[in-house]
Amino acid sequence: MNPLKAFLREHSYNAVKMFLNQFATAIFGFVLALASSKAQNAVLRNVTSGFAILFYLFLLYTMTWEIGFRDKNAIDNGRKPYKPFTGLYISLLANAVNFLLAVFIMLASLTNLSFFGKLGGICASIAVIIEGMFTGVLANHVAPETPLNSFWWMYFLLPIPAILTCLVAYILGAKDKKFTGLFKFRYPESDRDPKEK
């Protein structure tokens, strides 16, 4: 089977699940940013946005760690090759919509074509919703009238923390390494070492 088709067949569900986690956390982060903006408190806005981002990355980490850990048994037994970039590839697939939006926002900023201007405006509005956990941070100004969300290149940077988190999480899961004791994932009974039963 074609490697790309095999990857999509095995991990498309995981990528969709990652995107749904992003969407749910984005709504949560957007609501927090909206509430803190109404309170006109920049510190509160940044703190709540930071919390939403960390919560989102934590969800990705636990999910991708478990994918790596599930693959560990097959890798150790030679049934599956070890591919350390699996988490990164799943995350890239899950972030495809984010990158597509970023491309249209970039085209709107760098061209004078009205078509891309309108499309970029729509994409920016969608990005605010599906990347809502970053809303509070992007509202910070680098100049009196220039918030971070006015720079098109920011939208290419937003998926990077998720991609790096998934890369590290999969590698650690496949090696059964943990940052904390939060992960108590165990093999199914049929795959477990007889000594552990």
C-alpha positions in Angstrom: 0.0 0.0 0.0 1.1 3.6 -0.7 2.8 5.0 2.5 0.6 8.1 2.4 -2.6 6.0 2.1 -1.4 3.7 4.8 -0.7 6.7 7.1 -4.1 8.3 6.4 -5.9 5.0 6.9 -4.2 4.5 10.3 -4.2 8.1 11.6 -6.9 10.1 10.0 -9.2 9.5 12.9 -6.5 10.7 15.3 -6.0 13.9 13.2 -9.7 14.6 13.2 -9.8 14.0 17.0 -7.0 16.4 17.4 -8.8 19.1 15.4 -12.0 18.5 17.5 -9.9 19.0 20.6 -8.6 22.2 19.2 -12.0 23.4 18.3 -13.4 22.7 21.8 -10.5 24.4 23.5 -10.6 27.3 21.1 -14.2 28.0 22.1 -13.2 27.8 25.7 -10.3 30.2 25.2 -12.3 32.6 23.1 -15.0 32.9 25.8 -12.3 33.5 28.4 -10.6 36.2 26.3 -14.0 37.8 25.7 -14.8 37.9 29.4 -11.4 39.3 30.3 -11.7 41.9 27.6 -15.0 43.1 28.9 -13.3 43.4 32.3 -10.6 45.5 30.5 -7.9 43.7 32.2 -4.9 42.9 29.9 -3.1 40.8 32.6 -6.2 38.6 33.2 -6.7 38.3 29.4 -3.1 37.0 29.0 -3.3 34.7 32.0 -6.6 33.1 30.8 -5.3 32.8 27.3 -2.1 31.2 28.5 -4.1 28.7 30.6 -6.3 27.8 27.5 -3.1 27.3 25.4 -1.5 25.1 28.1 -4.7 23.1 28.5 -4.9 22.6 24.7 -1.2 21.4 24.6 -1.8 19.1 27.5 -4.8 17.4 25.7 -2.6 17.0 22.6 0.3 15.6 24.7 -1.8 13.0 26.5 -3.5 11.9 23.3 -0.3 11.6 21.3 1.6 10.0 24.1 -1.0 7.2 24.2 -0.7 6.8 20.4 3.0 6.3 20.8 2.5 3.9 23.7 0.0 1.8 21.8 2.6 1.5 19.0 5.4 0.5 21.5 4.4 -3.1 21.7 4.3 -3.6 18.0 7.6 -1.7 17.6 9.3 -3.8 20.3 8.1 -7.0 18.7 9.2 -6.0 15.2 5.7 -5.9 13.8 5.9 -2.2 13.1 8.9 0.1 12.3 9.7 2.9 14.7 8.9 6.2 13.1 9.7 9.0 15.5 8.0 11.7 13.4 4.6 10.0 13.5 3.3 12.5 16.1 4.5 15.4 14.0 2.8 14.1 10.8 -0.5 13.5 12.6 -0.3 17.1 14.0 0.5 18.5 10.6 -2.6 16.7 9.2 -4.7 18.0 12.1 -3.4 21.5 11.5 -4.1 21.5 7.7 -7.1 23.8 8.1 -5.0 26.2 10.2 -2.3 26.4 7.5 -4.8 26.8 4.7 -6.4 29.7 6.6 -2.9 31.2 7.1 -2.2 31.0 3.3 -5.3 32.9 2.4 -4.7 35.5 5.2 -1.2 36.0 3.8 -2.5 36.4 0.2 -5.0 39.0 1.5 -2.1 40.9 3.1 0.4 40.7 0.3 -1.8 41.3 -2.7 -4.2 44.0 -3.8 -6.7 41.6 -5.3 -10.2 42.2 -3.9 -11.0 38.5 -4.1 -8.2 37.6 -1.8 -9.0 40.6 0.4 -12.5 39.3 1.0 -11.5 35.7 1.3 -8.7 36.7 3.7 -11.2 38.6 5.9 -13.4 35.5 6.0 -10.5 33.3 6.9 -9.3 35.6 9.6 -12.8 35.5 11.2 -12.7 31.7 11.0 -9.2 31.6 12.5 -10.4 33.7 15.5 -12.9 31.0 16.2 -10.9 27.8 15.7 -7.7 29.2 17.2 -9.6 31.0 20.0 -7.2 29.8 22.7 -4.7 32.3 21.3 -7.1 35.2 21.1 -6.0 36.8 24.4 -2.3 36.7 23.4 -2.9 37.9 19.9 -4.7 41.0 21.3 -1.5 42.3 22.7 -0.1 45.3 20.9 3.4 45.7 19.6 2.7 49.3 18.8 -0.2 51.6 19.9 -2.4 50.6 16.9 -0.9 47.2 15.9 -2.1 44.1 17.7 -0.3 40.8 17.0 -3.3 39.4 15.1 -2.7 42.0 12.4 0.5 40.2 11.2 -0.2 37.5 8.6 2.8 35.5 9.6 1.5 35.0 13.1 -1.1 32.6 11.7 1.7 30.3 10.4 3.4 30.3 13.9 0.3 29.4 15.9 0.3 25.7 15.0 4.0 25.2 15.8 3.5 24.6 19.6 1.0 21.9 18.9 3.2 20.3 16.2 6.3 20.2 18.6 4.2 18.9 21.5 2.9 16.0 19.4 6.4 15.2 18.1 7.8 15.0 21.6 4.8 13.2 23.0 4.8 10.4 20.4 8.5 9.8 20.9 8.1 9.6 24.7 5.1 7.4 24.4 6.8 5.0 22.1 9.7 4.7 24.6 7.4 4.6 27.6 9.0 7.7 29.1 6.9 10.1 31.2 7.3 13.6 32.4 5.0 13.0 35.3 3.0 10.1 36.9 -0.2 11.3 35.1 -0.1 8.6 32.5 -1.1 5.1 33.7 -1.8 3.7 30.3 -1.3 -0.1 30.2 -1.3 -2.7 27.4 -4.4 -4.7 26.9 -4.4 -8.0 28.9 -3.6 -10.1 25.8 -0.5 -8.0 25.0 0.8 -7.6 28.5 4.0 -9.3 29.8 3.0 -12.4 31.8 4.9 -11.1 34.8 2.5 -8.1 34.9 -0.7 -10.2 34.9 
